[in-house]
Amino acid sequence: MRQLMYVLNRRSFGVLLAAQLGLIGTGGMAGSAKTHVVRIKRFKFEPPELEIRPGDTVEWVNEDAAPHTATSVDKSWDTGALKKNQKASVTFDQVGTRDYFCIYHPHMKASLRVVA
């Protein structure tokens, strides 16, 4: 009987591990989309600028006592009113820059860039 010996290098080990974990499929590595958190506190969006990839989600969390929104300047998306400790999220698929603000407090401004 012939023995088969396979030597694993780093790359083949990574591919084998990814396959075992179910991370490899028709779209490449699964689970690559991320969720980014923007905190609303002291009447500011933190961070005020964010860079994400297509398919990523941004979650806004209101840590202020006052209600806030995250509303796109072009009105194409809006989180709705968020009371203290409430969250809302939006997934972005298209590349581009999205400026947004709070409807209740228009001086609160921020921007996110979706880059490929």
C-alpha positions in Angstrom: 0.0 0.0 0.0 1.3 3.4 -1.0 1.3 6.2 1.6 0.4 9.7 0.5 2.2 12.4 2.3 1.2 16.0 1.9 3.3 18.9 3.2 1.4 22.0 4.3 2.9 25.3 3.7 1.3 28.5 5.1 -0.8 29.2 2.1 -2.1 25.7 1.6 -2.8 25.5 5.4 -4.8 28.8 5.1 -6.8 27.5 2.1 -7.5 24.2 3.9 -8.6 26.0 7.1 -10.8 28.4 5.2 -12.5 25.5 3.3 -13.1 23.6 6.6 -14.6 26.7 8.2 -16.9 27.2 5.2 -15.3 30.5 4.3 -14.6 29.7 0.7 -17.5 29.7 -1.8 -18.4 31.1 -5.2 -17.9 34.6 -4.0 -14.4 34.1 -2.5 -14.0 34.7 1.2 -17.4 35.0 2.9 -18.0 37.2 5.8 -16.0 40.0 4.3 -18.7 42.6 4.9 -18.2 44.6 8.1 -20.4 46.6 10.5 -18.9 50.0 11.5 -20.3 51.8 14.5 -20.8 55.6 14.6 -21.5 56.9 18.1 -23.6 60.0 18.5 -22.4 61.8 21.6 -22.0 65.4 22.7 -23.9 66.4 19.7 -21.3 65.0 17.3 -20.9 61.9 15.1 -17.9 59.9 16.1 -16.0 59.4 13.9 -17.0 62.4 11.7 -15.4 60.7 8.6 -15.6 57.0 7.8 -14.3 54.9 4.9 -16.0 51.6 4.2 -16.3 49.0 1.4 -19.4 48.2 -0.7 -21.6 45.8 1.3 -20.6 47.2 4.6 -23.1 48.4 7.2 -22.9 51.5 9.3 -24.7 51.4 12.7 -25.5 54.6 14.5 -25.8 54.5 18.2 -27.3 57.5 20.1 -25.5 58.1 23.4 -27.0 61.5 24.0 -30.2 62.3 26.0 -31.5 64.3 23.0 -33.0 62.5 19.9 -30.9 62.5 16.8 -31.0 61.3 13.2 -28.4 60.4 10.6 -29.9 61.7 7.4 -28.2 61.9 4.0 -28.0 65.3 2.5 -29.7 64.1 -0.6 -32.4 62.4 1.5 -31.8 59.0 0.0 -31.6 57.4 3.4 -32.4 58.2 7.0 -32.1 56.4 10.3 -35.3 58.0 11.7 -35.3 59.5 15.1 -33.0 57.7 17.6 -33.7 58.2 21.3 -31.0 57.6 23.9 -29.4 54.2 23.4 -31.3 53.4 20.3 -29.5 52.1 17.2 -30.2 52.1 13.5 -28.2 50.8 10.5 -27.8 51.2 6.8 -26.0 49.0 4.3 -24.1 50.7 1.5 -23.5 48.9 -1.8 -22.6 51.8 -4.2 -19.2 53.5 -4.3 -19.3 57.2 -3.5 -19.3 59.8 -0.8 -22.3 60.2 1.5 -22.6 63.4 3.5 -25.1 63.3 6.3 -26.4 65.4 9.2 -29.0 65.4 12.1 -32.4 66.7 11.1 -32.9 68.1 14.6 -29.4 69.6 14.9 -28.2 70.6 11.4 -24.8 71.7 12.7 -24.1 68.0 13.3 -22.5 66.9 10.1 -20.4 63.9 9.0 -19.3 62.0 5.9 -18.7 58.4 4.8 -16.9 57.2 1.7 -17.7 53.9 0.1 -14.5 52.8 -1.7 -13.9 49.6 -3.8 
